[in-house]
Amino acid sequence: MLDLLTPGASATRAGRTRDTRRISQDPQLSLEYSAQNRAIVGKQRGSQYEVVVRYAVTTHLPADATEAEVRRTRDTARGRAHALAASFAAYTEHNHFHRVRLHHPARMLGIRRLDRGDLMSVPELAAIAHLPVDAEIPGIERAGAKAVAPPPGIAVPGPEVKPLGVADTGHARPIGLRVPDARHHLHVLGATGSGKSTLLGNLILDDADAGRGVVLIDPKGDLVTDVLSRLPAQAADRVVLFDADSRQRPPCLNPLEGGETDREVDNLVSIFRRVYSAFWGPRTDDLMRAACLTLRAQDGVPTLADLPKLLTSEAFRARITAGLSDPVLAGFWEWYDELTDSSRSQVISPLMNKLRAFLLRPFVKDAIAGGRSTVDLNEVLNEGGICLVRIPKGSLGDETTRLVGSLVVARTWQATTGRARVPQRERPDASLVIDECHNFLNLPYPIEDMLAEARGFRLAMTLAHQHLGQLPRELKEGISTNARSKIFFNASPEDARELARHTAPRLSEHDLAHLGVYHVAARLVAHGAETEPFTMTTTPMRPAVPGRAKEIRAALRKSGPSPSRPAGATAPPSRPTRDRKTDPRRARL
């Protein structure tokens, strides 16, 4: 019986002889055995370390979890553990790990007792000292950007602190930006779908809750819809809504009304020139400037709808130009009247085709050229108003969207500079949030001067866009220098190389290019000084209130064409005839 179970030396010798004969006859098998023998000898020559690798995968479950949920979660955790072990398969060669299930994992991991370990050489030990870096190994999800803790000076959301997100490493504390620090302006860069609109929505809702004035320009439309559905009910009477897709008549913001004549005309002509830069010449610029100055000189309320009539109707032109006292303007129209019909048509056609494309849209005609302004952006900024400009490009077209948004920015800037008459300590904080900002910063001022002056007037500007290629060189340099707080979502490798100048050495261009969704790299201003860069995750907006957007829109329809003033308030007199000393809004300001 024992001979059957344990063959003697002759049987063993015979079996070894058969193996040797088989190896000698198969060259490939002979090479494999030779390689194994060399590996054994090479490993025995060096130092040996006894190694045991213990690992565990854990998760959290609520106390009332069902048995099915526990079983499903356990299977998921076991699958993760197996995937981790399988990722080292590329390092096995002649050796491999043998996995053994731990029956008491918590106790075994706690005592760290070395028991029946495997002997490993120094190269083998080095191979398992870190996770595999080979991209070909399946089952391993590569880590993206590294997590960097925020510096101690970063504020926590609360009164006078705007919420931004939550730290993604160490103690998961909330991150905020102080309202005085927000005056140094915020630059937000992020591709579509990275979470940029969620961050902007949280900033706008915080301003609305705190009673700070805010103006939002949204060329996509979804952000305005999200904000409307989350505004508190008591904020409905502070909302001013421009919606290109709404069937209701929008409020009117006349760019030829109010302010200083020269500055308003410069803003208007500059916007048209920059939007139509490829089709705009000096003669078109001269024609539009002279026409706008002439309309501003009349007694009534001028609108952009009067421009085509001024250029094409001889009777209307004669009535408007009859009382001109400026000899330069009078000489211009004398020259214009002396032109032949064909010459006049050639002069005005570059401007007329742009005005027609602009004014033939019902929303634009009502919102920009509908007569007297029914919205006062001074009240919006100074009395906690919420001006939401929803101008999707799909509804208006690219050029018309840029024109409308640029005109709103110009009027907002006019209201901002009007604060110069108020002592600085009495100027309330307000915000201007511009998504796709490169489309709407078309004023005749250098962007660096505009940002520097806005800080003194306590207007915090948030400039958001998708990538650096959208910005002209002057605009890119101005934002890089003067928008001192930076928040970068996932960036392209080309942008990451340039943006890394703001975050190095703590965050490299690799980190900026591998940020996940709702994961950002930030460098904020705290107490007026720039802090070290860090990473965080943005927080989702609060849940939408069912029916809240319809409720606010219904309230706006009841309030009539002037949502920024309470019901029953009379419209202010025309700005050209207003006495600066008796203007009630100037007295309140």
C-alpha positions in Angstrom: 0.0 0.0 0.0 2.8 2.4 0.9 4.7 1.5 -2.3 1.6 2.4 -4.3 1.2 5.8 -2.6 4.9 6.7 -2.4 6.9 5.4 -5.3 10.5 4.6 -4.6 13.7 6.1 -5.8 13.6 4.0 -9.0 10.2 5.4 -10.0 11.3 9.0 -9.3 14.5 8.5 -11.2 12.6 7.0 -14.1 10.2 10.0 -14.2 13.0 12.5 -14.0 14.7 10.7 -16.9 11.5 10.9 -19.0 11.3 14.7 -18.2 14.9 15.2 -19.1 14.4 13.4 -22.4 11.3 15.4 -23.2 13.0 18.7 -22.4 16.0 17.8 -24.6 13.8 17.0 -27.5 11.7 20.3 -27.3 14.0 23.3 -27.8 11.3 25.8 -26.7 10.7 24.0 -23.5 14.4 23.7 -22.9 14.7 27.5 -23.2 11.9 28.1 -20.8 13.4 25.8 -18.2 16.8 27.4 -18.6 15.3 30.8 -18.1 13.6 29.6 -14.9 16.8 28.1 -13.6 18.7 31.4 -14.3 16.0 33.3 -12.5 16.2 31.0 -9.5 20.0 31.3 -9.3 19.9 35.1 -9.8 17.3 35.5 -7.1 19.3 33.3 -4.6 22.4 35.4 -5.1 20.9 38.6 -3.7 19.2 39.5 -0.4 15.9 37.9 0.4 12.9 39.6 2.1 9.9 37.9 3.6 6.9 39.8 2.4 3.2 39.6 3.2 0.7 42.0 1.5 -2.6 42.5 3.2 -5.2 44.8 1.8 -8.9 45.5 2.4 -11.6 47.4 0.6 -14.3 49.0 2.8 -17.4 51.1 2.4 -20.2 52.6 4.4 -23.8 51.5 4.6 -26.7 53.0 6.5 -27.8 51.1 9.6 -31.1 50.2 8.0 -29.7 48.7 4.9 -31.4 45.6 3.6 -29.7 42.2 3.2 -29.8 42.6 -0.6 -28.0 45.9 -0.4 -25.4 44.4 1.9 -24.8 41.5 -0.4 -24.6 43.7 -3.4 -22.2 46.1 -1.7 -20.1 43.2 -0.5 -19.8 41.8 -4.0 -18.8 45.2 -5.3 -16.1 45.6 -2.7 -14.8 42.1 -3.4 -14.7 42.9 -7.1 -12.6 46.0 -6.4 -10.2 43.9 -4.3 -9.8 41.3 -7.0 -9.2 44.1 -9.6 -6.5 45.5 -7.4 -4.7 42.2 -7.1 -5.1 41.4 -10.7 -3.4 44.7 -11.7 -0.1 43.1 -10.5 -0.3 40.3 -13.0 2.2 42.0 -15.3 4.9 41.5 -12.7 4.5 37.8 -12.1 7.0 36.3 -14.6 8.2 33.1 -12.9 6.6 34.0 -9.6 3.1 35.0 -8.6 1.2 35.9 -5.4 -1.2 33.5 -4.0 -4.3 35.2 -2.6 -5.7 34.1 0.7 -9.0 35.4 2.1 -8.7 36.9 5.5 -11.4 35.6 7.8 -10.9 38.3 10.4 -9.6 41.2 8.3 -9.9 44.0 10.9 -7.8 42.0 13.5 -5.3 40.8 10.9 -4.7 44.2 9.5 -4.4 45.6 13.0 -1.7 43.2 14.4 0.5 43.3 11.2 2.0 39.9 12.1 4.4 38.4 9.6 3.3 34.9 9.0 4.3 32.5 6.2 5.4 35.3 3.9 6.9 35.0 0.4 10.7 35.4 -0.2 11.3 38.3 -2.5 14.4 39.8 -4.0 15.1 43.6 -4.1 13.8 44.1 -7.7 10.6 42.2 -6.9 10.1 44.2 -3.8 10.5 47.4 -5.7 8.0 46.3 -8.3 5.2 45.9 -5.8 6.1 49.0 -3.7 3.7 51.2 -5.8 0.7 50.7 -8.0 1.4 49.7 -11.6 2.1 52.5 -13.9 1.7 50.6 -17.2 -1.2 52.0 -19.1 -1.8 48.6 -20.7 -2.9 46.9 -17.4 -6.7 46.6 -17.4 -8.9 47.2 -14.4 -7.1 50.2 -13.0 -8.6 53.7 -13.2 -5.7 56.2 -13.3 -5.6 59.0 -10.9 -6.1 62.6 -12.3 -4.9 65.8 -10.7 -3.4 65.6 -7.3 -5.3 67.0 -4.4 -3.8 70.1 -2.7 -5.2 71.4 0.6 -6.3 75.1 0.7 -4.1 77.5 2.7 -5.3 78.6 6.1 -6.4 82.1 5.0 -9.2 80.9 2.8 -12.6 81.9 4.1 -15.6 79.6 5.0 -19.0 80.5 3.5 -21.2 82.6 5.7 -22.3 86.3 5.9 -20.4 88.4 3.4 -18.7 85.3 2.0 -19.7 83.7 -1.3 -19.7 79.9 -1.5 -17.4 78.2 -4.0 -16.9 74.5 -3.1 -15.4 72.0 -0.6 -11.8 71.1 -0.1 -11.0 67.7 -1.6 -8.2 66.6 0.7 -7.6 66.6 4.4 -10.5 68.1 6.4 -13.3 68.5 3.9 -14.1 72.1 4.9 -16.2 74.5 2.7 -14.4 77.1 0.7 -15.7 80.7 0.2 -14.6 84.1 -1.3 -15.1 87.2 0.8 -17.2 89.9 -0.7 -14.4 92.5 -0.4 -12.0 90.0 -2.1 -14.5 89.4 -4.9 -14.0 93.0 -5.9 -10.6 91.9 -7.3 -12.7 90.0 -9.9 -12.9 86.3 -10.7 -11.7 84.5 -13.8 -13.5 81.2 -14.5 -12.2 78.9 -17.3 -13.9 75.6 -18.1 -15.1 73.6 -21.0 -18.8 72.8 -21.6 -20.0 70.1 -19.1 -17.2 70.6 -16.6 -19.4 72.3 -14.0 -18.8 76.0 -14.7 -22.5 77.0 -14.8 -23.1 75.3 -11.5 -20.4 77.5 -9.9 -21.8 80.6 -11.5 -25.3 79.7 -10.4 -24.2 79.4 -6.7 -22.6 82.8 -6.8 -25.7 84.4 -8.3 -28.0 82.8 -5.8 -25.9 83.9 -2.9 -26.0 87.5 -4.2 -29.8 87.2 -4.5 -30.1 85.8 -1.0 -27.9 88.5 0.5 -29.7 91.4 -1.3 -26.7 92.3 -3.4 -27.4 93.6 -7.0 -26.4 91.2 -9.7 -26.5 91.3 -13.5 -26.1 88.0 -15.4 -25.5 87.7 -19.2 -26.2 84.2 -20.4 -25.7 83.4 -24.1 -26.8 79.8 -23.7 -30.0 80.2 -21.7 -29.8 77.3 -19.3 -28.1 79.2 -16.5 -30.9 81.8 -16.3 -33.5 79.0 -16.3 -31.7 77.2 -13.4 -31.4 80.5 -11.4 -35.1 81.3 -11.9 -36.2 77.9 -10.6 -34.2 78.4 -7.4 -34.7 82.0 -6.5 -36.6 82.7 -3.2 -40.2 83.7 -3.7 -39.6 87.1 -2.0 -37.1 88.0 -4.7 -39.6 88.0 -7.5 -40.2 91.8 -7.2 -36.5 92.4 -7.7 -36.1 90.4 -10.9 -35.6 92.0 -14.3 -35.8 89.4 -17.1 -34.7 89.7 -20.7 -35.7 86.4 -22.4 -35.3 86.1 -26.1 -37.5 83.0 -26.2 -40.4 84.5 -24.2 -43.6 85.6 -26.0 -44.1 88.4 -23.5 -42.9 91.9 -24.3 -39.5 92.4 -22.7 -38.4 95.4 -20.7 -36.6 98.1 -22.7 -33.0 99.3 -22.3 -32.5 102.1 -24.7 -28.7 102.6 -25.4 -29.4 106.1 -26.9 -31.0 107.4 -23.7 -29.4 108.9 -20.6 -25.8 109.5 -19.6 -23.3 111.7 -21.3 -23.9 112.1 -25.0 -20.3 111.6 -26.2 -19.6 108.6 -23.9 -22.9 106.8 -24.8 -22.3 107.4 -28.6 -18.7 106.2 -28.2 -19.9 103.0 -26.5 -22.6 102.3 -29.1 -20.3 102.9 -32.1 -17.5 100.9 -30.5 -19.8 97.9 -29.9 -20.9 97.8 -33.5 -17.4 98.3 -34.8 -16.0 95.4 -32.7 -18.9 93.0 -33.5 -18.7 93.7 -37.2 -14.9 94.3 -37.3 -14.4 92.4 -40.6 -17.0 94.6 -42.4 -16.6 98.0 -40.7 -14.7 100.8 -42.3 -13.9 104.5 -41.3 -16.8 105.8 -43.5 -19.3 103.5 -41.8 -17.9 104.5 -38.4 -18.2 108.2 -39.3 -21.8 107.8 -40.6 -23.1 106.0 -37.5 -21.4 108.4 -35.1 -22.9 111.5 -36.8 -26.3 109.9 -37.0 -26.3 108.9 -33.3 -25.1 112.4 -32.2 -27.9 113.9 -34.3 -30.6 111.8 -32.8 -29.3 112.6 -29.3 -29.6 116.3 -30.0 -33.4 116.1 -30.6 -35.9 116.8 -27.8 -37.7 113.5 -27.9 -36.5 110.0 -26.9 -34.1 108.7 -29.7 -33.9 105.0 -30.4 -31.9 102.8 -32.8 -35.1 102.4 -34.8 -34.8 106.0 -35.9 -31.4 105.4 -37.5 -32.8 103.9 -40.8 -35.4 106.6 -41.0 -32.7 109.3 -40.5 -30.6 107.9 -43.3 -33.3 107.1 -45.9 -36.2 109.5 -45.3 -35.6 113.1 -46.5 -38.5 114.6 -44.6 -37.6 112.9 -41.3 -34.0 114.0 -41.8 -34.9 117.6 -42.5 -37.1 117.7 -39.3 -34.3 116.3 -37.1 -31.5 118.3 -38.5 -33.3 121.6 -38.6 -32.4 122.6 -35.1 -28.7 121.5 -35.1 -26.4 124.0 -33.4 -23.2 122.0 -33.9 -21.6 123.3 -37.2 -19.7 120.0 -37.7 -22.9 117.9 -37.6 -24.7 120.5 -39.8 -21.9 120.4 -42.3 -22.0 116.6 -42.4 -25.7 116.5 -43.3 -25.2 119.2 -45.9 -22.6 117.0 -47.5 -24.9 114.0 -47.1 -27.9 115.8 -48.8 -25.7 116.8 -51.8 -25.0 113.2 -52.6 -26.8 111.5 -55.5 -29.2 108.7 -54.7 -26.7 106.1 -56.0 -23.8 107.6 -54.0 -25.9 107.8 -50.9 -27.0 104.2 -51.2 -23.4 103.2 -51.5 -22.4 105.1 -48.4 -25.2 103.8 -46.2 -25.6 100.2 -47.4 -22.8 98.8 -45.1 -24.6 100.2 -42.0 -28.1 99.6 -43.2 -27.7 95.9 -43.7 -26.4 95.5 -40.2 -29.2 97.6 -38.7 -31.9 95.7 -40.5 -30.5 92.3 -39.4 -30.5 93.7 -35.8 -33.9 95.5 -35.8 -35.9 92.9 -37.7 -35.9 90.6 -34.7 -39.0 91.4 -32.5 -37.2 90.8 -29.2 -34.4 93.2 -30.2 -36.7 95.8 -31.4 -38.7 95.8 -28.2 -35.8 95.4 -25.8 -33.3 97.8 -27.4 -35.3 100.1 -29.6 -38.7 100.0 -28.0 -38.7 103.6 -26.8 -38.1 105.0 -23.3 -36.1 102.7 -21.0 -38.2 100.8 -18.5 -35.2 99.4 -16.6 -32.8 101.5 -14.5 -29.6 99.6 -13.9 -28.7 102.1 -11.2 -31.5 100.7 -9.1 -30.6 97.1 -10.0 -27.0 97.5 -8.7 -27.8 99.8 -5.8 -31.0 98.3 -4.5 -30.4 94.6 -4.8 -32.0 94.0 -8.2 -31.5 90.8 -10.1 -31.2 91.4 -13.9 -31.1 88.2 -15.9 -30.3 88.5 -19.6 -31.1 85.3 -21.5 -30.0 85.7 -25.1 -29.3 82.2 -26.5 -27.4 82.2 -29.8 -29.7 79.7 -31.3 -32.6 82.2 -31.1 -30.9 85.4 -32.0 -27.8 84.4 -34.0 -24.2 85.0 -33.0 -23.8 88.7 -34.0 -27.2 89.8 -32.6 -26.4 88.0 -29.3 -23.1 89.8 -29.1 -24.7 93.2 -29.8 -27.4 92.8 -27.2 -25.1 91.5 -24.5 -22.5 94.2 -25.2 -25.2 96.9 -24.9 -26.3 95.5 -21.5 -22.6 95.5 -20.4 -22.3 99.1 -21.6 -25.3 100.3 -19.6 -24.1 98.4 -16.6 -20.8 100.1 -16.8 -22.5 103.4 -17.2 -24.4 102.7 -14.0 -21.2 101.6 -12.3 -19.3 104.8 -13.1 -22.2 106.8 -11.9 -21.2 105.7 -8.4 -18.3 108.2 -8.5 -20.6 110.8 -7.0 -21.2 108.6 -3.9 -18.6 108.2 -1.1 -16.9 104.9 -1.4 -18.0 103.6 2.0 -21.7 104.1 0.9 -21.4 102.2 -2.4 -23.2 98.8 -2.0 -21.5 95.7 -3.4 -22.9 94.4 -6.7 -21.9 91.8 -9.2 -21.7 91.4 -13.0 -21.5 87.8 -14.2 -20.7 87.3 -17.9 -20.7 83.8 -19.4 -18.7 83.6 -22.7 -17.2 87.0 -21.7 -15.1 87.3 -24.9 -18.3 88.1 -26.8 -19.5 91.0 -24.7 -16.4 93.0 -23.6 -16.6 95.4 -26.6 -16.4 98.8 -24.8 -13.8 101.4 -26.0 -11.9 101.0 -22.8 -8.8 98.9 -22.1 -10.0 95.9 -20.0 -7.3 96.5 -17.4 -8.6 100.0 -16.8 -12.2 98.8 -16.6 -11.3 96.1 -14.1 -9.3 98.4 -12.0 -12.0 101.1 -11.9 -14.8 98.5 -11.2 -13.0 97.4 -8.0 -13.1 101.0 -6.7 -16.8 101.2 -7.6 -17.4 97.9 -5.7 -18.6 96.0 -8.7 -17.3 92.4 -8.6 -17.0 91.0 -12.2 -17.0 87.3 -12.9 -15.6 86.5 -16.3 -16.2 83.0 -17.6 -15.4 81.3 -20.9 -14.2 77.9 -22.2 -10.6 78.2 -23.4 -7.9 80.8 -23.9 -8.1 80.6 -27.7 -11.4 82.6 -27.5 -9.7 85.7 -26.0 -7.8 88.3 -28.1 -4.3 89.0 -26.9 -5.2 92.3 -25.2 -8.2 90.8 -23.4 -6.3 87.7 -22.4 -3.5 89.7 -20.9 -5.9 92.1 -19.1 -7.9 89.3 -17.5 -4.7 87.4 -16.6 -3.3 90.4 -14.7 -6.4 92.1 -13.3 -8.8 89.3 -12.6 -6.8 88.2 -9.6 -8.9 85.3 -8.3 -8.7 82.3 -10.7 -10.8 79.1 -10.9 -9.8 76.6 -13.6 -11.8 73.6 -14.5 -10.4 70.9 -16.8 -8.2 72.6 -19.4 -6.8 71.4 -22.7 -3.0 70.6 -22.8 -2.3 73.8 -24.6 -4.2 76.0 -22.1 -2.8 74.0 -19.2 0.7 74.8 -20.3 -0.1 78.5 -20.1 -2.3 78.5 -17.0 0.3 76.6 -15.0 2.1 79.9 -14.6 -0.6 80.8 -12.1 -0.5 77.5 -10.2 3.1 76.2 -10.4 4.8 74.6 -8.5 2.0 73.2 -6.4 -0.1 72.3 -9.4 1.5 71.4 -12.7 0.1 71.5 -16.2 -0.5 67.8 -16.0 -2.8 68.4 -13.0 -4.7 71.2 -14.8 -5.3 68.9 -17.8 -6.5 66.0 -15.7 -9.1 67.6 -13.4 -12.3 65.7 -13.2 -15.9 67.0 -13.5 -16.7 69.6 -10.8 -13.0 69.4 -9.7 -11.2 72.7 -10.0 -7.8 74.3 -9.3 -8.2 77.7 -7.6 -6.0 80.6 -6.6 -8.0 83.1 -4.7 -7.4 86.5 -3.2 -7.7 86.5 0.6 -7.6 89.8 2.5 -6.3 91.5 -0.6 -3.4 89.2 -1.2 -3.1 86.2 -3.6 -2.9 82.9 -1.8 -1.3 79.6 -2.8 -3.2 77.5 -5.4 -5.2 74.5 -4.2 -7.9 72.1 -5.5 -11.5 71.7 -4.5 -14.8 70.3 -5.7 -17.7 72.6 -6.5 -21.0 72.1 -4.7 -24.2 71.4 -6.6 -26.9 74.1 -6.7 -29.7 73.7 -4.2 -32.8 71.8 -5.5 -35.1 73.5 -7.9 -38.5 74.6 -6.6 -41.2 73.1 -8.8 -43.2 75.9 -10.4 -40.9 78.7 -9.1 -39.8 79.9 -12.6 -43.4 80.1 -13.7 -44.4 81.9 -10.6 -41.7 84.6 -11.1 -42.6 85.0 -14.8 -46.2 85.5 -13.9 -45.3 88.1 -11.3 -43.2 89.9 -14.0 -46.2 89.9 -16.4 -48.4 91.4 -13.7 -45.9 94.2 -12.9 -46.1 95.4 -16.5 -43.3 96.6 -18.7 -41.3 98.1 -15.8 -40.3 95.2 -13.5 -37.6 97.1 -11.8 -40.1 99.6 -10.3 -43.0 98.8 -8.0 -46.5 98.7 -9.5 -48.0 102.1 -9.9 -44.7 104.0 -10.1 -44.6 106.6 -12.8 -42.0 106.4 -15.5 -39.1 108.9 -15.1 -38.9 111.8 -17.5 -36.7 111.7 -20.5 -33.1 111.8 -19.6 -32.2 114.6 -22.0 -34.6 117.0 -20.2 -33.9 115.8 -16.6 -32.5 118.2 -14.2 -29.5 116.6 -12.4 -30.2 118.4 -9.2 -33.9 117.3 -8.9 -33.6 113.8 -10.2 -35.1 111.6 -7.5 -32.9 108.6 -8.4 -29.8 110.7 -8.2 -30.9 111.9 -4.8 -31.3 108.4 -3.5 -28.0 107.4 -5.1 
